[in-house]
Amino acid sequence: MTGDEVWLNFKGMERVIRFSISLEAELSKQFDQWMKKNGYENRSEAIRDLIRDKLVEEEWKDEKKEVVAVLSLVFDHESRELPEILTSIQHGYYHLILSSTHVHLDKHNCLEAIILKGKAGEIKKVANKLLSQRRVKHGRLIFTTTGKDII
């Protein structure tokens, strides 16, 4: 504990540390605007979420850490052999895939949403294989956490 921290105990809650931070006035103003835009009622909740976000980012740096992700792929289902290639790649990594949802966006385009759980390095590998397929129009890997190490 540093000199500017205060331990608080609230009934039914874990111990909470209260500390102060110093910000330039303009940065504080921008932060308050960001909070309001994103629906935060107070700075504490916003700061907690920003800290958690950084902790999850750190989890993903450890290639052996068990993590969770959502991979989205948008592609033209009429592209020769592409749907079969995507399915074949997924079958090769079945142990990482918890769920997959296929949505028909219009007459030609489909969205595949794949939920993965496993080691960060393996998830990145399968995501890159799927995202790099010719005629995949767009995709994104959204990193998250199993929640085990985040309070």
C-alpha positions as CSV (number, residue, x, y, z in Angstrom):
1,M,0.0,0.0,0.0
2,T,1.4,3.4,-0.9
3,G,0.9,6.6,1.2
4,D,-2.2,7.9,-0.6
5,E,-4.3,4.7,-0.3
6,V,-7.1,4.1,2.2
7,W,-8.6,0.7,2.9
8,L,-12.4,0.7,3.2
9,N,-14.6,-2.1,4.3
10,F,-18.2,-2.1,3.2
11,K,-20.7,-4.6,4.5
12,G,-21.0,-7.5,2.1
13,M,-18.1,-6.3,-0.1
14,E,-14.5,-7.2,-0.4
15,R,-12.0,-4.7,0.9
16,V,-11.8,-1.7,-1.3
17,I,-8.8,0.7,-1.7
18,R,-9.5,4.3,-2.2
19,F,-6.7,6.3,-3.8
20,S,-6.4,9.6,-5.6
21,I,-4.9,10.4,-9.0
22,S,-3.8,13.7,-10.6
23,L,-4.8,14.6,-14.1
24,E,-4.3,17.6,-16.3
25,A,-7.6,19.6,-16.4
26,E,-8.1,19.0,-20.1
27,L,-7.5,15.2,-19.8
28,S,-10.0,15.1,-16.9
29,K,-12.5,16.9,-19.0
30,Q,-12.0,14.5,-21.9
31,F,-12.3,11.5,-19.6
32,D,-15.6,12.8,-18.1
33,Q,-17.0,13.3,-21.6
34,W,-15.9,9.8,-22.5
35,M,-17.5,8.4,-19.3
36,K,-20.8,10.2,-20.1
37,K,-20.8,9.0,-23.7
38,N,-20.2,5.4,-22.6
39,G,-22.8,5.4,-19.8
40,Y,-20.6,5.4,-16.7
41,E,-22.2,7.0,-13.7
42,N,-18.9,7.5,-11.8
43,R,-15.1,7.6,-12.4
44,S,-14.5,4.6,-10.2
45,E,-16.5,2.2,-12.5
46,A,-14.8,3.7,-15.6
47,I,-11.3,3.3,-14.1
48,R,-12.1,-0.3,-13.0
49,D,-13.2,-1.2,-16.5
50,L,-10.1,0.4,-18.1
51,I,-7.8,-1.4,-15.6
52,R,-9.6,-4.7,-16.4
53,D,-9.2,-4.1,-20.1
54,K,-5.4,-3.7,-19.7
55,L,-5.2,-6.8,-17.5
56,V,-7.0,-8.8,-20.3
57,E,-4.6,-7.4,-22.8
58,E,-1.8,-8.7,-20.7
59,E,-3.3,-12.1,-20.5
60,W,-3.3,-12.4,-24.3
61,K,0.5,-11.6,-24.4
62,D,1.1,-15.0,-22.7
63,E,0.7,-17.5,-25.6
64,K,0.1,-20.3,-23.1
65,K,-2.6,-18.5,-21.1
66,E,-6.2,-19.9,-21.4
67,V,-8.4,-17.2,-22.9
68,V,-11.7,-16.8,-24.7
69,A,-12.4,-15.0,-28.0
70,V,-15.0,-14.3,-30.6
71,L,-14.0,-14.4,-34.2
72,S,-16.2,-12.9,-36.8
73,L,-15.9,-13.6,-40.5
74,V,-17.9,-12.0,-43.4
75,F,-17.6,-13.7,-46.7
76,D,-19.5,-14.4,-50.0
77,H,-20.8,-17.9,-49.6
78,E,-20.8,-18.3,-53.4
79,S,-17.0,-18.0,-53.5
80,R,-15.8,-21.4,-54.9
81,E,-14.9,-23.7,-52.1
82,L,-14.5,-21.0,-49.5
83,P,-17.3,-22.3,-47.1
84,E,-15.8,-25.8,-47.3
85,I,-12.3,-24.5,-46.6
86,L,-13.5,-22.5,-43.6
87,T,-15.4,-25.5,-42.2
88,S,-12.3,-27.8,-42.8
89,I,-10.0,-25.4,-40.9
90,Q,-12.6,-25.2,-38.0
91,H,-12.7,-29.0,-37.8
92,G,-8.9,-29.1,-37.5
93,Y,-9.2,-26.9,-34.4
94,Y,-12.5,-28.4,-33.0
95,H,-10.9,-28.6,-29.5
96,L,-10.8,-24.8,-29.4
97,I,-14.2,-24.1,-30.8
98,L,-17.1,-23.9,-28.3
99,S,-19.7,-22.7,-30.8
100,S,-20.2,-21.4,-34.3
101,T,-23.1,-19.5,-35.7
102,H,-23.7,-18.9,-39.4
103,V,-25.9,-16.0,-40.4
104,H,-27.2,-15.2,-43.9
105,L,-26.8,-11.4,-44.2
106,D,-28.2,-11.2,-47.7
107,K,-28.4,-13.2,-51.0
108,H,-24.6,-13.5,-51.2
109,N,-23.0,-12.6,-47.9
110,C,-22.7,-14.6,-44.7
111,L,-21.4,-13.9,-41.2
112,E,-19.8,-16.6,-39.2
113,A,-19.3,-16.0,-35.5
114,I,-17.0,-18.4,-33.8
115,I,-16.5,-18.6,-30.0
116,L,-13.1,-20.0,-29.0
117,K,-11.5,-21.1,-25.7
118,G,-7.9,-22.3,-25.3
119,K,-4.3,-21.1,-25.2
120,A,-3.9,-17.6,-26.6
121,G,-1.2,-18.7,-29.1
122,E,-3.4,-21.5,-30.6
123,I,-6.5,-19.2,-30.9
124,K,-4.4,-16.5,-32.7
125,K,-3.1,-19.3,-35.0
126,V,-6.6,-20.6,-36.0
127,A,-7.9,-17.0,-36.3
128,N,-5.1,-16.0,-38.7
129,K,-5.7,-19.1,-40.8
130,L,-9.4,-18.3,-41.1
131,L,-9.0,-14.5,-41.6
132,S,-6.3,-14.9,-44.2
133,Q,-8.4,-17.0,-46.6
134,R,-8.8,-15.5,-50.0
135,R,-12.3,-13.9,-50.4
136,V,-12.9,-13.5,-46.7
137,K,-14.2,-9.9,-46.9
138,H,-13.7,-8.9,-43.3
139,G,-13.1,-10.4,-39.9
140,R,-12.0,-9.6,-36.4
141,L,-10.8,-11.5,-33.4
142,I,-12.2,-10.0,-30.2
143,F,-10.0,-10.9,-27.2
144,T,-11.5,-11.5,-23.8
145,T,-10.9,-13.5,-20.7
146,T,-12.1,-16.5,-18.9
147,G,-12.5,-14.2,-15.9
148,K,-10.5,-16.5,-13.6
149,D,-7.8,-13.9,-12.9
150,I,-9.9,-10.7,-13.1
151,I,-11.8,-9.4,-10.1
